[in-house]
Amino acid sequence: MRKRLLALALAATMALGTVACTGGGDTPSVYFLNFKPEVAEVYNQIVAAYKEEKNIDVKVVTAASGTYEQTLTSEIAKSEPPTIFQINGPVGYANWKDYVADVSDSELYKHMIDKSQAITDGGKTYGIPYVVEGFGIIYNEAIMKKYFGLANKAVSISATTEIKDFATLKQVAEDMTKHKAELGIKGVFSNTSLKPGEDWRWQTHLADVPFYYEFTEDKIDLNKGTPAQVTFKYGPQYQSLFDLYLNNSTTEKGQLGSKTVDEAMAEFALGQSAMVQNGNWGWGQIAIVQGNTVKAEDVHFLPLYTGVTGEDKQGICIGTENYFAINNDISDASKKASLDFLYWLFSSETGKKYVTEQLRFITPFDTFTAKEVPNDPLATEVRTWMDNKEVKNLPWVFTVFPSQQFKDDFGGALLQYAQGKTDWAKVSSTVVDSWKTQAAAAEGS
């Protein structure tokens, strides 16, 4: 669809005799096509502050919700196209690779904490992530301390931070289930929400782990877009953690088809569970629950351990679907001006204040200190894991999943499995078959 739209837009431009070029000669221009309507007003304030400090104009246009690709396709063909735009990861790069400039020498890229998170191709960098999020197993340290203080606990470790693999997590979770009355919880884990539309924690986020290991082992270049097929070779490891959730939950398996993420977060907030899988955005859901008993200082992350060899060095899943790209079809002066604006936003005191307090971004740049994050405990946790040099945080590879239909097929199979209506072999075959079908459909669109 994007290619068809682009072809139409380019044809219309050529028919008008317009040359798609901006910032001609030595006169630079900066035009940012914003992806997020909810922060449009903040960007208006940002460019006003930049004008005041640097006396340089920046144009910001915000695409309507759900129309970014279509808007970009139209705008990129104009005589004054965006100089800064967004690509949504490897798939976005594959679509727009003819229009993105190499930013390997930019100051912003040089200040990335983990340069492996950038979009690279052939040793060059084409997309710089500007906001990151993280997910894992959120736990309530107050409940965990209560468990580790039990005289008759079945584990030898004495702190949650000593859980560094699936075997230990399983031993702790199953023993906590035996002691749930003493701990005052309904289950170790909040409900495994499998209601259609509420199952993204499993068919997208948890699935990130097995596919990361599969793609890494098979040396798959994700910058080429969605692989044509997968084997789901780490499906058994995925199943191990998924089963642990199901078997040590606040909720009976037969009820999971009607359960929601909000309900899962409320269970955690009310102290009915000790753990819940979710991301740093989950603090907002926890904090607003009436009767919330969880203190900010007790909220922390564990990685998604599944039993993969060497996972004691695995961190949480940290990534993004938001990357800055610089238009390659503009003057060098406009490229420099655009990169200068972005570097100011993420390095100057004025810019960083907007990023942290109003955009509320966790950034991947070392220009921010560990304290310069949004004011919530899970954002702080993400930054702490980012700064931990002893572990490898897993990147988001779900950005190359072939379609929403694939995710829905996966989620539907998980629900059938949880309810005892099918076996794991069927789940695995659904994943493999649906991926192949949907990847082929996307390639042909």
C-alpha positions as CSV (number, residue, x, y, z in Angstrom):
1,M,0.0,0.0,0.0
2,R,2.8,2.4,0.9
3,K,4.5,1.7,-2.4
4,R,1.3,2.3,-4.4
5,L,0.7,5.6,-2.5
6,L,4.2,6.7,-3.1
7,A,4.1,6.0,-6.8
8,L,0.9,8.0,-7.1
9,A,2.3,10.9,-5.1
10,L,5.5,10.9,-7.2
11,A,3.6,10.7,-10.4
12,A,1.5,13.7,-9.3
13,T,4.6,15.6,-8.4
14,M,6.3,14.9,-11.8
15,A,3.1,15.9,-13.6
16,L,3.3,19.3,-12.0
17,G,6.9,19.6,-13.0
18,T,8.1,20.0,-9.4
19,V,11.5,18.9,-8.3
20,A,11.4,17.2,-4.9
21,C,14.2,19.1,-3.2
22,T,14.4,21.2,-0.1
23,G,16.9,23.5,1.5
24,G,18.5,24.2,-1.9
25,G,21.9,25.8,-2.1
26,D,23.3,26.7,1.3
27,T,20.1,27.8,2.9
28,P,19.1,25.2,5.5
29,S,15.6,24.3,6.5
30,V,14.3,21.9,9.2
31,Y,10.9,20.3,8.9
32,F,9.9,17.5,11.4
33,L,7.0,15.3,10.5
34,N,5.7,14.2,14.0
35,F,4.2,10.8,14.6
36,K,2.5,11.4,17.9
37,P,-0.6,13.6,18.0
38,E,-0.8,13.5,21.7
39,V,2.4,15.5,22.0
40,A,1.9,17.9,19.2
41,E,1.5,20.9,21.5
42,V,4.7,20.0,23.3
43,Y,6.6,20.0,20.1
44,N,5.2,23.5,19.3
45,Q,6.6,24.6,22.6
46,I,9.9,22.9,21.9
47,V,10.4,24.7,18.5
48,A,9.5,28.0,20.1
49,A,12.2,27.5,22.7
50,Y,14.7,26.5,20.0
51,K,13.9,29.6,18.1
52,E,14.4,31.7,21.2
53,E,17.8,30.1,22.0
54,K,19.2,29.5,18.5
55,N,17.2,31.9,16.3
56,I,16.5,29.0,14.0
57,D,13.0,28.2,12.7
58,V,11.8,24.6,12.8
59,K,8.6,23.5,11.1
60,V,6.6,20.8,12.8
61,V,3.6,19.0,11.1
62,T,1.8,16.3,13.0
63,A,0.1,13.5,11.1
64,A,-3.4,12.5,12.3
65,S,-3.6,9.3,14.3
66,G,-3.2,6.2,12.2
67,T,-2.2,8.1,9.1
68,Y,1.5,8.6,9.4
69,E,2.7,6.4,6.6
70,Q,0.1,7.9,4.2
71,T,1.0,11.4,5.3
72,L,4.7,10.7,4.9
73,T,4.2,9.2,1.5
74,S,2.4,12.4,0.4
75,E,4.8,14.9,2.1
76,I,8.0,13.2,1.0
77,A,7.1,13.9,-2.7
78,K,6.6,17.6,-2.2
79,S,9.1,20.3,-3.1
80,E,9.8,21.0,0.6
81,P,9.6,17.5,2.1
82,P,10.2,16.6,5.8
83,T,13.9,16.8,6.7
84,I,13.2,14.6,9.8
85,F,10.8,11.8,9.8
86,Q,10.1,8.6,11.7
87,I,10.5,4.9,10.7
88,N,9.1,2.2,12.9
89,G,12.0,-0.2,13.0
90,P,13.5,-2.7,10.5
91,V,10.2,-3.0,8.6
92,G,10.0,0.8,8.3
93,Y,13.6,1.0,7.2
94,A,13.0,-1.6,4.5
95,N,10.1,0.5,3.2
96,W,11.9,3.8,3.3
97,K,15.6,2.8,2.8
98,D,15.8,4.8,-0.5
99,Y,15.0,8.0,1.4
100,V,17.1,7.8,4.6
101,A,20.5,9.3,5.1
102,D,23.5,7.8,6.8
103,V,23.8,9.4,10.3
104,S,26.8,7.4,11.5
105,D,28.8,10.5,12.2
106,S,26.1,12.5,13.9
107,E,26.5,13.6,17.5
108,L,23.2,12.1,18.5
109,Y,24.2,8.6,17.4
110,K,27.6,9.0,19.1
111,H,25.8,9.5,22.4
112,M,23.7,6.3,22.2
113,I,24.2,4.1,25.3
114,D,23.7,0.9,23.2
115,K,24.4,1.5,19.6
116,S,23.1,-1.9,18.7
117,Q,19.6,-0.5,19.1
118,A,20.0,1.7,16.1
119,I,18.9,0.8,12.6
120,T,22.1,-0.2,10.7
121,D,22.8,-1.6,7.3
122,G,26.2,-2.3,5.7
123,G,28.1,-0.8,8.5
124,K,26.1,2.5,8.3
125,T,23.4,3.9,10.6
126,Y,20.1,5.0,9.2
127,G,17.7,5.2,12.1
128,I,18.3,6.5,15.7
129,P,15.9,5.5,18.4
130,Y,14.7,8.4,20.4
131,V,12.6,6.9,23.1
132,V,12.8,3.5,24.6
133,E,10.6,1.4,26.8
134,G,11.2,-1.8,28.7
135,F,9.2,-4.8,29.8
136,G,9.7,-7.8,32.0
137,I,8.2,-9.3,35.1
138,I,7.2,-6.5,37.5
139,Y,7.4,-7.6,41.1
140,N,6.4,-6.2,44.5
141,E,9.5,-6.3,46.7
142,A,7.4,-6.0,49.9
143,I,5.7,-9.4,49.2
144,M,8.9,-11.0,48.0
145,K,10.7,-9.9,51.3
146,K,7.8,-11.5,53.2
147,Y,8.3,-14.7,51.3
148,F,12.1,-14.8,51.7
149,G,11.6,-14.2,55.4
150,L,9.6,-17.4,55.8
151,A,11.4,-20.0,58.0
152,N,10.0,-22.9,56.0
153,K,10.6,-21.6,52.4
154,A,11.9,-24.3,50.1
155,V,14.7,-22.2,48.4
156,S,18.2,-21.4,49.5
157,I,18.3,-17.9,48.1
158,S,17.3,-14.9,50.2
159,A,16.5,-12.1,47.8
160,T,14.7,-11.5,44.5
161,T,17.8,-10.2,43.0
162,E,19.3,-13.7,43.3
163,I,16.8,-15.0,40.7
164,K,18.9,-15.1,37.6
165,D,17.4,-18.0,35.6
166,F,14.1,-19.8,34.9
167,A,14.9,-22.7,37.2
168,T,15.2,-20.5,40.2
169,L,12.1,-18.4,39.2
170,K,10.1,-21.6,38.9
171,Q,11.2,-22.9,42.2
172,V,10.4,-19.6,43.9
173,A,7.0,-19.2,42.2
174,E,5.8,-22.7,42.9
175,D,6.9,-22.5,46.6
176,M,5.2,-19.1,46.9
177,T,2.0,-20.7,45.7
178,K,2.2,-23.2,48.5
179,H,2.5,-20.3,50.9
180,K,0.1,-17.9,49.3
181,A,-2.2,-17.8,52.4
182,E,0.7,-16.8,54.6
183,L,1.7,-14.2,52.1
184,G,-1.8,-12.8,51.8
185,I,-2.0,-13.2,48.0
186,K,-4.5,-14.9,45.6
187,G,-1.7,-16.0,43.3
188,V,2.0,-15.4,42.5
189,F,1.2,-13.9,39.1
190,S,-1.7,-11.6,38.0
191,N,-4.1,-13.1,35.5
192,T,-2.8,-14.1,32.1
193,S,-5.3,-12.0,30.2
194,L,-6.3,-13.9,27.0
195,K,-9.4,-12.0,26.0
196,P,-9.0,-11.1,22.3
197,G,-7.4,-7.7,22.1
198,E,-6.0,-8.1,25.7
199,D,-3.5,-10.8,24.8
200,W,-0.6,-8.6,23.5
201,R,1.5,-9.4,26.5
202,W,1.9,-12.9,25.3
203,Q,1.6,-12.9,21.5
204,T,3.8,-9.9,21.1
205,H,5.9,-9.1,24.2
206,L,6.6,-12.6,25.7
207,A,7.1,-13.8,22.1
208,D,10.0,-11.3,21.8
209,V,12.2,-13.6,23.8
210,P,12.1,-16.9,21.8
211,F,12.3,-15.0,18.5
212,Y,15.2,-12.9,19.6
213,Y,17.2,-16.1,20.3
214,E,16.0,-17.7,17.1
215,F,16.9,-14.8,14.9
216,T,20.3,-14.4,16.7
217,E,21.2,-18.0,16.3
218,D,20.2,-18.1,12.7
219,K,21.9,-14.8,11.9
220,I,18.8,-13.3,10.5
221,D,19.3,-9.7,9.3
222,L,16.1,-7.9,10.5
223,N,17.0,-4.8,8.6
224,K,15.8,-6.6,5.6
225,G,12.3,-6.7,7.1
226,T,10.1,-9.6,8.1
227,P,11.7,-13.0,7.6
228,A,9.7,-15.2,5.2
229,Q,9.4,-18.0,7.7
230,V,10.3,-19.1,11.3
231,T,10.7,-22.4,13.1
232,F,9.7,-21.3,16.6
233,K,12.7,-23.4,17.8
234,Y,12.5,-21.7,21.2
235,G,8.8,-22.4,21.6
236,P,9.4,-25.0,24.4
237,Q,11.2,-22.3,26.4
238,Y,8.3,-19.9,25.8
239,Q,5.9,-22.6,26.9
240,S,7.8,-23.1,30.2
241,L,7.3,-19.5,31.3
242,F,3.7,-19.3,30.0
243,D,2.9,-22.5,31.9
244,L,4.4,-21.0,35.0
245,Y,2.1,-18.0,34.7
246,L,-0.9,-20.2,34.2
247,N,-0.2,-22.6,37.0
248,N,0.6,-20.0,39.7
249,S,-2.0,-17.4,38.9
250,T,-4.7,-15.5,40.7
251,T,-7.2,-16.8,38.1
252,E,-8.4,-20.2,37.0
253,K,-7.4,-21.1,33.5
254,G,-11.0,-21.4,32.3
255,Q,-11.7,-17.8,33.1
256,L,-8.7,-16.3,31.2
257,G,-10.7,-15.7,28.0
258,S,-12.5,-12.9,29.6
259,K,-9.7,-11.3,31.5
260,T,-8.1,-7.9,30.7
261,V,-4.7,-6.2,31.3
262,D,-6.3,-3.6,33.5
263,E,-7.7,-6.3,35.7
264,A,-4.2,-7.9,35.9
265,M,-2.6,-4.6,36.9
266,A,-5.4,-4.0,39.5
267,E,-4.7,-7.3,41.1
268,F,-1.0,-6.4,41.4
269,A,-1.9,-2.9,42.7
270,L,-4.1,-4.3,45.4
271,G,-1.5,-6.8,46.6
272,Q,-3.4,-9.8,45.3
273,S,-0.4,-10.9,43.3
274,A,3.4,-10.6,43.8
275,M,4.3,-10.4,40.1
276,V,2.8,-9.3,36.7
277,Q,4.3,-9.2,33.3
278,N,4.2,-5.7,31.7
279,G,6.2,-2.7,30.8
280,N,7.3,0.6,32.4
281,W,4.0,2.2,31.3
282,G,2.4,-0.1,33.8
283,W,3.2,2.2,36.7
284,G,0.5,4.5,35.5
285,Q,-2.0,1.7,35.7
286,I,-0.9,0.6,39.1
287,A,-0.8,4.1,40.7
288,I,-4.4,5.0,39.8
289,V,-6.1,1.9,41.3
290,Q,-8.3,2.9,44.2
291,G,-7.0,1.1,47.3
292,N,-3.5,0.6,45.8
293,T,-1.2,-0.9,48.4
294,V,2.0,-1.0,46.3
295,K,4.7,1.5,47.2
296,A,6.8,3.0,44.4
297,E,10.1,2.0,46.1
298,D,8.9,-1.7,46.1
299,V,8.3,-1.9,42.3
300,H,11.1,-3.5,40.3
301,F,11.7,-5.6,37.1
302,L,12.9,-9.2,36.6
303,P,13.9,-10.4,33.1
304,L,11.6,-12.8,31.2
305,Y,13.6,-16.0,32.0
306,T,12.6,-19.0,29.9
307,G,15.4,-21.5,30.4
308,V,17.7,-20.5,27.5
309,T,21.4,-21.3,28.1
310,G,23.3,-18.3,29.4
311,E,20.2,-16.4,30.5
312,D,21.9,-15.4,33.8
313,K,23.4,-12.6,31.7
314,Q,20.0,-11.7,30.1
315,G,18.4,-8.3,31.0
316,I,14.9,-7.1,30.4
317,C,13.4,-6.4,26.9
318,I,14.3,-2.8,25.9
319,G,13.4,-1.3,22.6
320,T,11.3,1.0,20.6
321,E,9.3,1.4,17.4
322,N,10.3,5.0,17.1
323,Y,13.4,6.0,15.1
324,F,14.4,9.3,13.7
325,A,15.5,9.3,10.1
326,I,17.0,12.1,8.1
327,N,15.9,12.7,4.5
328,N,18.6,11.8,2.1
329,D,17.1,14.0,-0.7
330,I,17.9,17.4,0.9
331,S,20.9,19.6,1.0
332,D,23.9,18.9,3.3
333,A,23.1,22.2,5.1
334,S,19.5,21.0,5.8
335,K,20.8,17.6,7.0
336,K,23.2,19.3,9.4
337,A,20.6,21.8,10.6
338,S,18.1,18.9,11.3
339,L,20.7,16.9,13.2
340,D,21.7,20.0,15.2
341,F,18.1,20.5,16.3
342,L,17.8,16.9,17.4
343,Y,21.1,17.0,19.3
344,W,20.0,20.2,21.0
345,L,16.7,18.5,22.0
346,F,18.5,15.6,23.6
347,S,21.5,17.3,25.1
348,S,20.7,20.9,26.1
349,E,19.2,21.6,29.5
350,T,16.2,23.2,27.9
351,G,15.6,20.4,25.5
352,K,16.2,17.6,28.1
353,K,13.7,19.3,30.4
354,Y,11.0,19.0,27.7
355,V,12.0,15.4,26.9
356,T,11.8,14.2,30.5
357,E,9.0,16.3,32.0
358,Q,6.6,16.8,29.1
359,L,7.3,14.2,26.4
360,R,8.1,11.8,29.3
361,F,10.6,9.8,27.3
362,I,13.1,7.3,28.6
363,T,15.9,8.1,26.1
364,P,18.8,5.8,24.9
365,F,21.4,8.6,25.2
366,D,24.2,9.2,27.7
367,T,23.5,12.9,27.7
368,F,20.8,12.0,30.3
369,T,21.8,10.9,33.8
370,A,20.0,8.1,35.6
371,K,17.9,10.7,37.4
372,E,16.8,12.4,34.2
373,V,13.9,10.1,33.5
374,P,10.2,10.4,33.9
375,N,9.2,10.5,37.6
376,D,8.1,6.9,38.1
377,P,9.8,3.8,39.5
378,L,9.6,1.7,36.4
379,A,11.1,4.3,34.2
380,T,14.0,4.4,36.7
381,E,14.2,0.6,36.5
382,V,14.5,0.7,32.7
383,R,17.3,3.2,33.0
384,T,19.0,1.1,35.7
385,W,18.9,-2.0,33.4
386,M,20.2,0.1,30.5
387,D,23.2,1.1,32.6
388,N,23.9,-2.4,33.8
389,K,27.0,-3.5,31.9
390,E,26.8,-7.1,33.3
391,V,23.8,-8.0,31.2
392,K,22.5,-8.0,27.6
393,N,19.1,-6.4,27.4
394,L,17.1,-8.0,24.7
395,P,16.0,-5.7,21.8
396,W,12.5,-5.6,20.4
397,V,12.3,-8.0,17.5
398,F,8.5,-8.2,17.5
399,T,8.7,-5.1,15.3
400,V,9.2,-7.5,12.4
401,F,6.2,-9.8,13.2
402,P,4.3,-10.1,9.9
403,S,0.9,-8.7,10.8
404,Q,-1.8,-8.2,13.5
405,Q,-3.5,-11.2,12.1
406,F,-0.4,-13.3,13.0
407,K,-0.6,-12.0,16.5
408,D,-4.3,-12.7,16.7
409,D,-3.8,-16.3,15.4
410,F,-1.0,-16.8,18.0
411,G,-3.2,-15.4,20.8
412,G,-6.2,-17.5,19.8
413,A,-4.1,-20.6,19.9
414,L,-2.7,-19.7,23.4
415,L,-6.3,-19.3,24.7
416,Q,-7.3,-22.7,23.3
417,Y,-4.1,-24.2,25.0
418,A,-4.8,-22.5,28.3
419,Q,-8.4,-23.8,28.3
420,G,-7.2,-27.3,27.6
421,K,-8.8,-27.4,24.1
422,T,-5.6,-28.0,22.2
423,D,-2.0,-29.1,22.9
424,W,1.3,-27.2,22.6
425,A,2.1,-28.8,19.2
426,K,-0.9,-27.1,17.8
427,V,0.2,-23.7,19.2
428,S,3.6,-24.2,17.6
429,S,2.2,-25.2,14.2
430,T,-0.1,-22.2,14.3
431,V,2.8,-19.8,14.9
432,V,4.9,-21.3,12.1
433,D,2.0,-21.6,9.6
434,S,0.5,-18.2,10.3
435,W,3.8,-16.4,10.1
436,K,4.6,-18.0,6.7
437,T,1.1,-17.1,5.4
438,Q,1.1,-13.5,6.7
439,A,4.7,-12.8,5.7
440,A,3.9,-13.9,2.1
441,A,0.7,-11.7,2.1
442,A,2.7,-8.7,3.3
443,E,5.4,-9.2,0.7
444,G,2.8,-9.3,-2.1
445,S,0.8,-6.3,-0.9
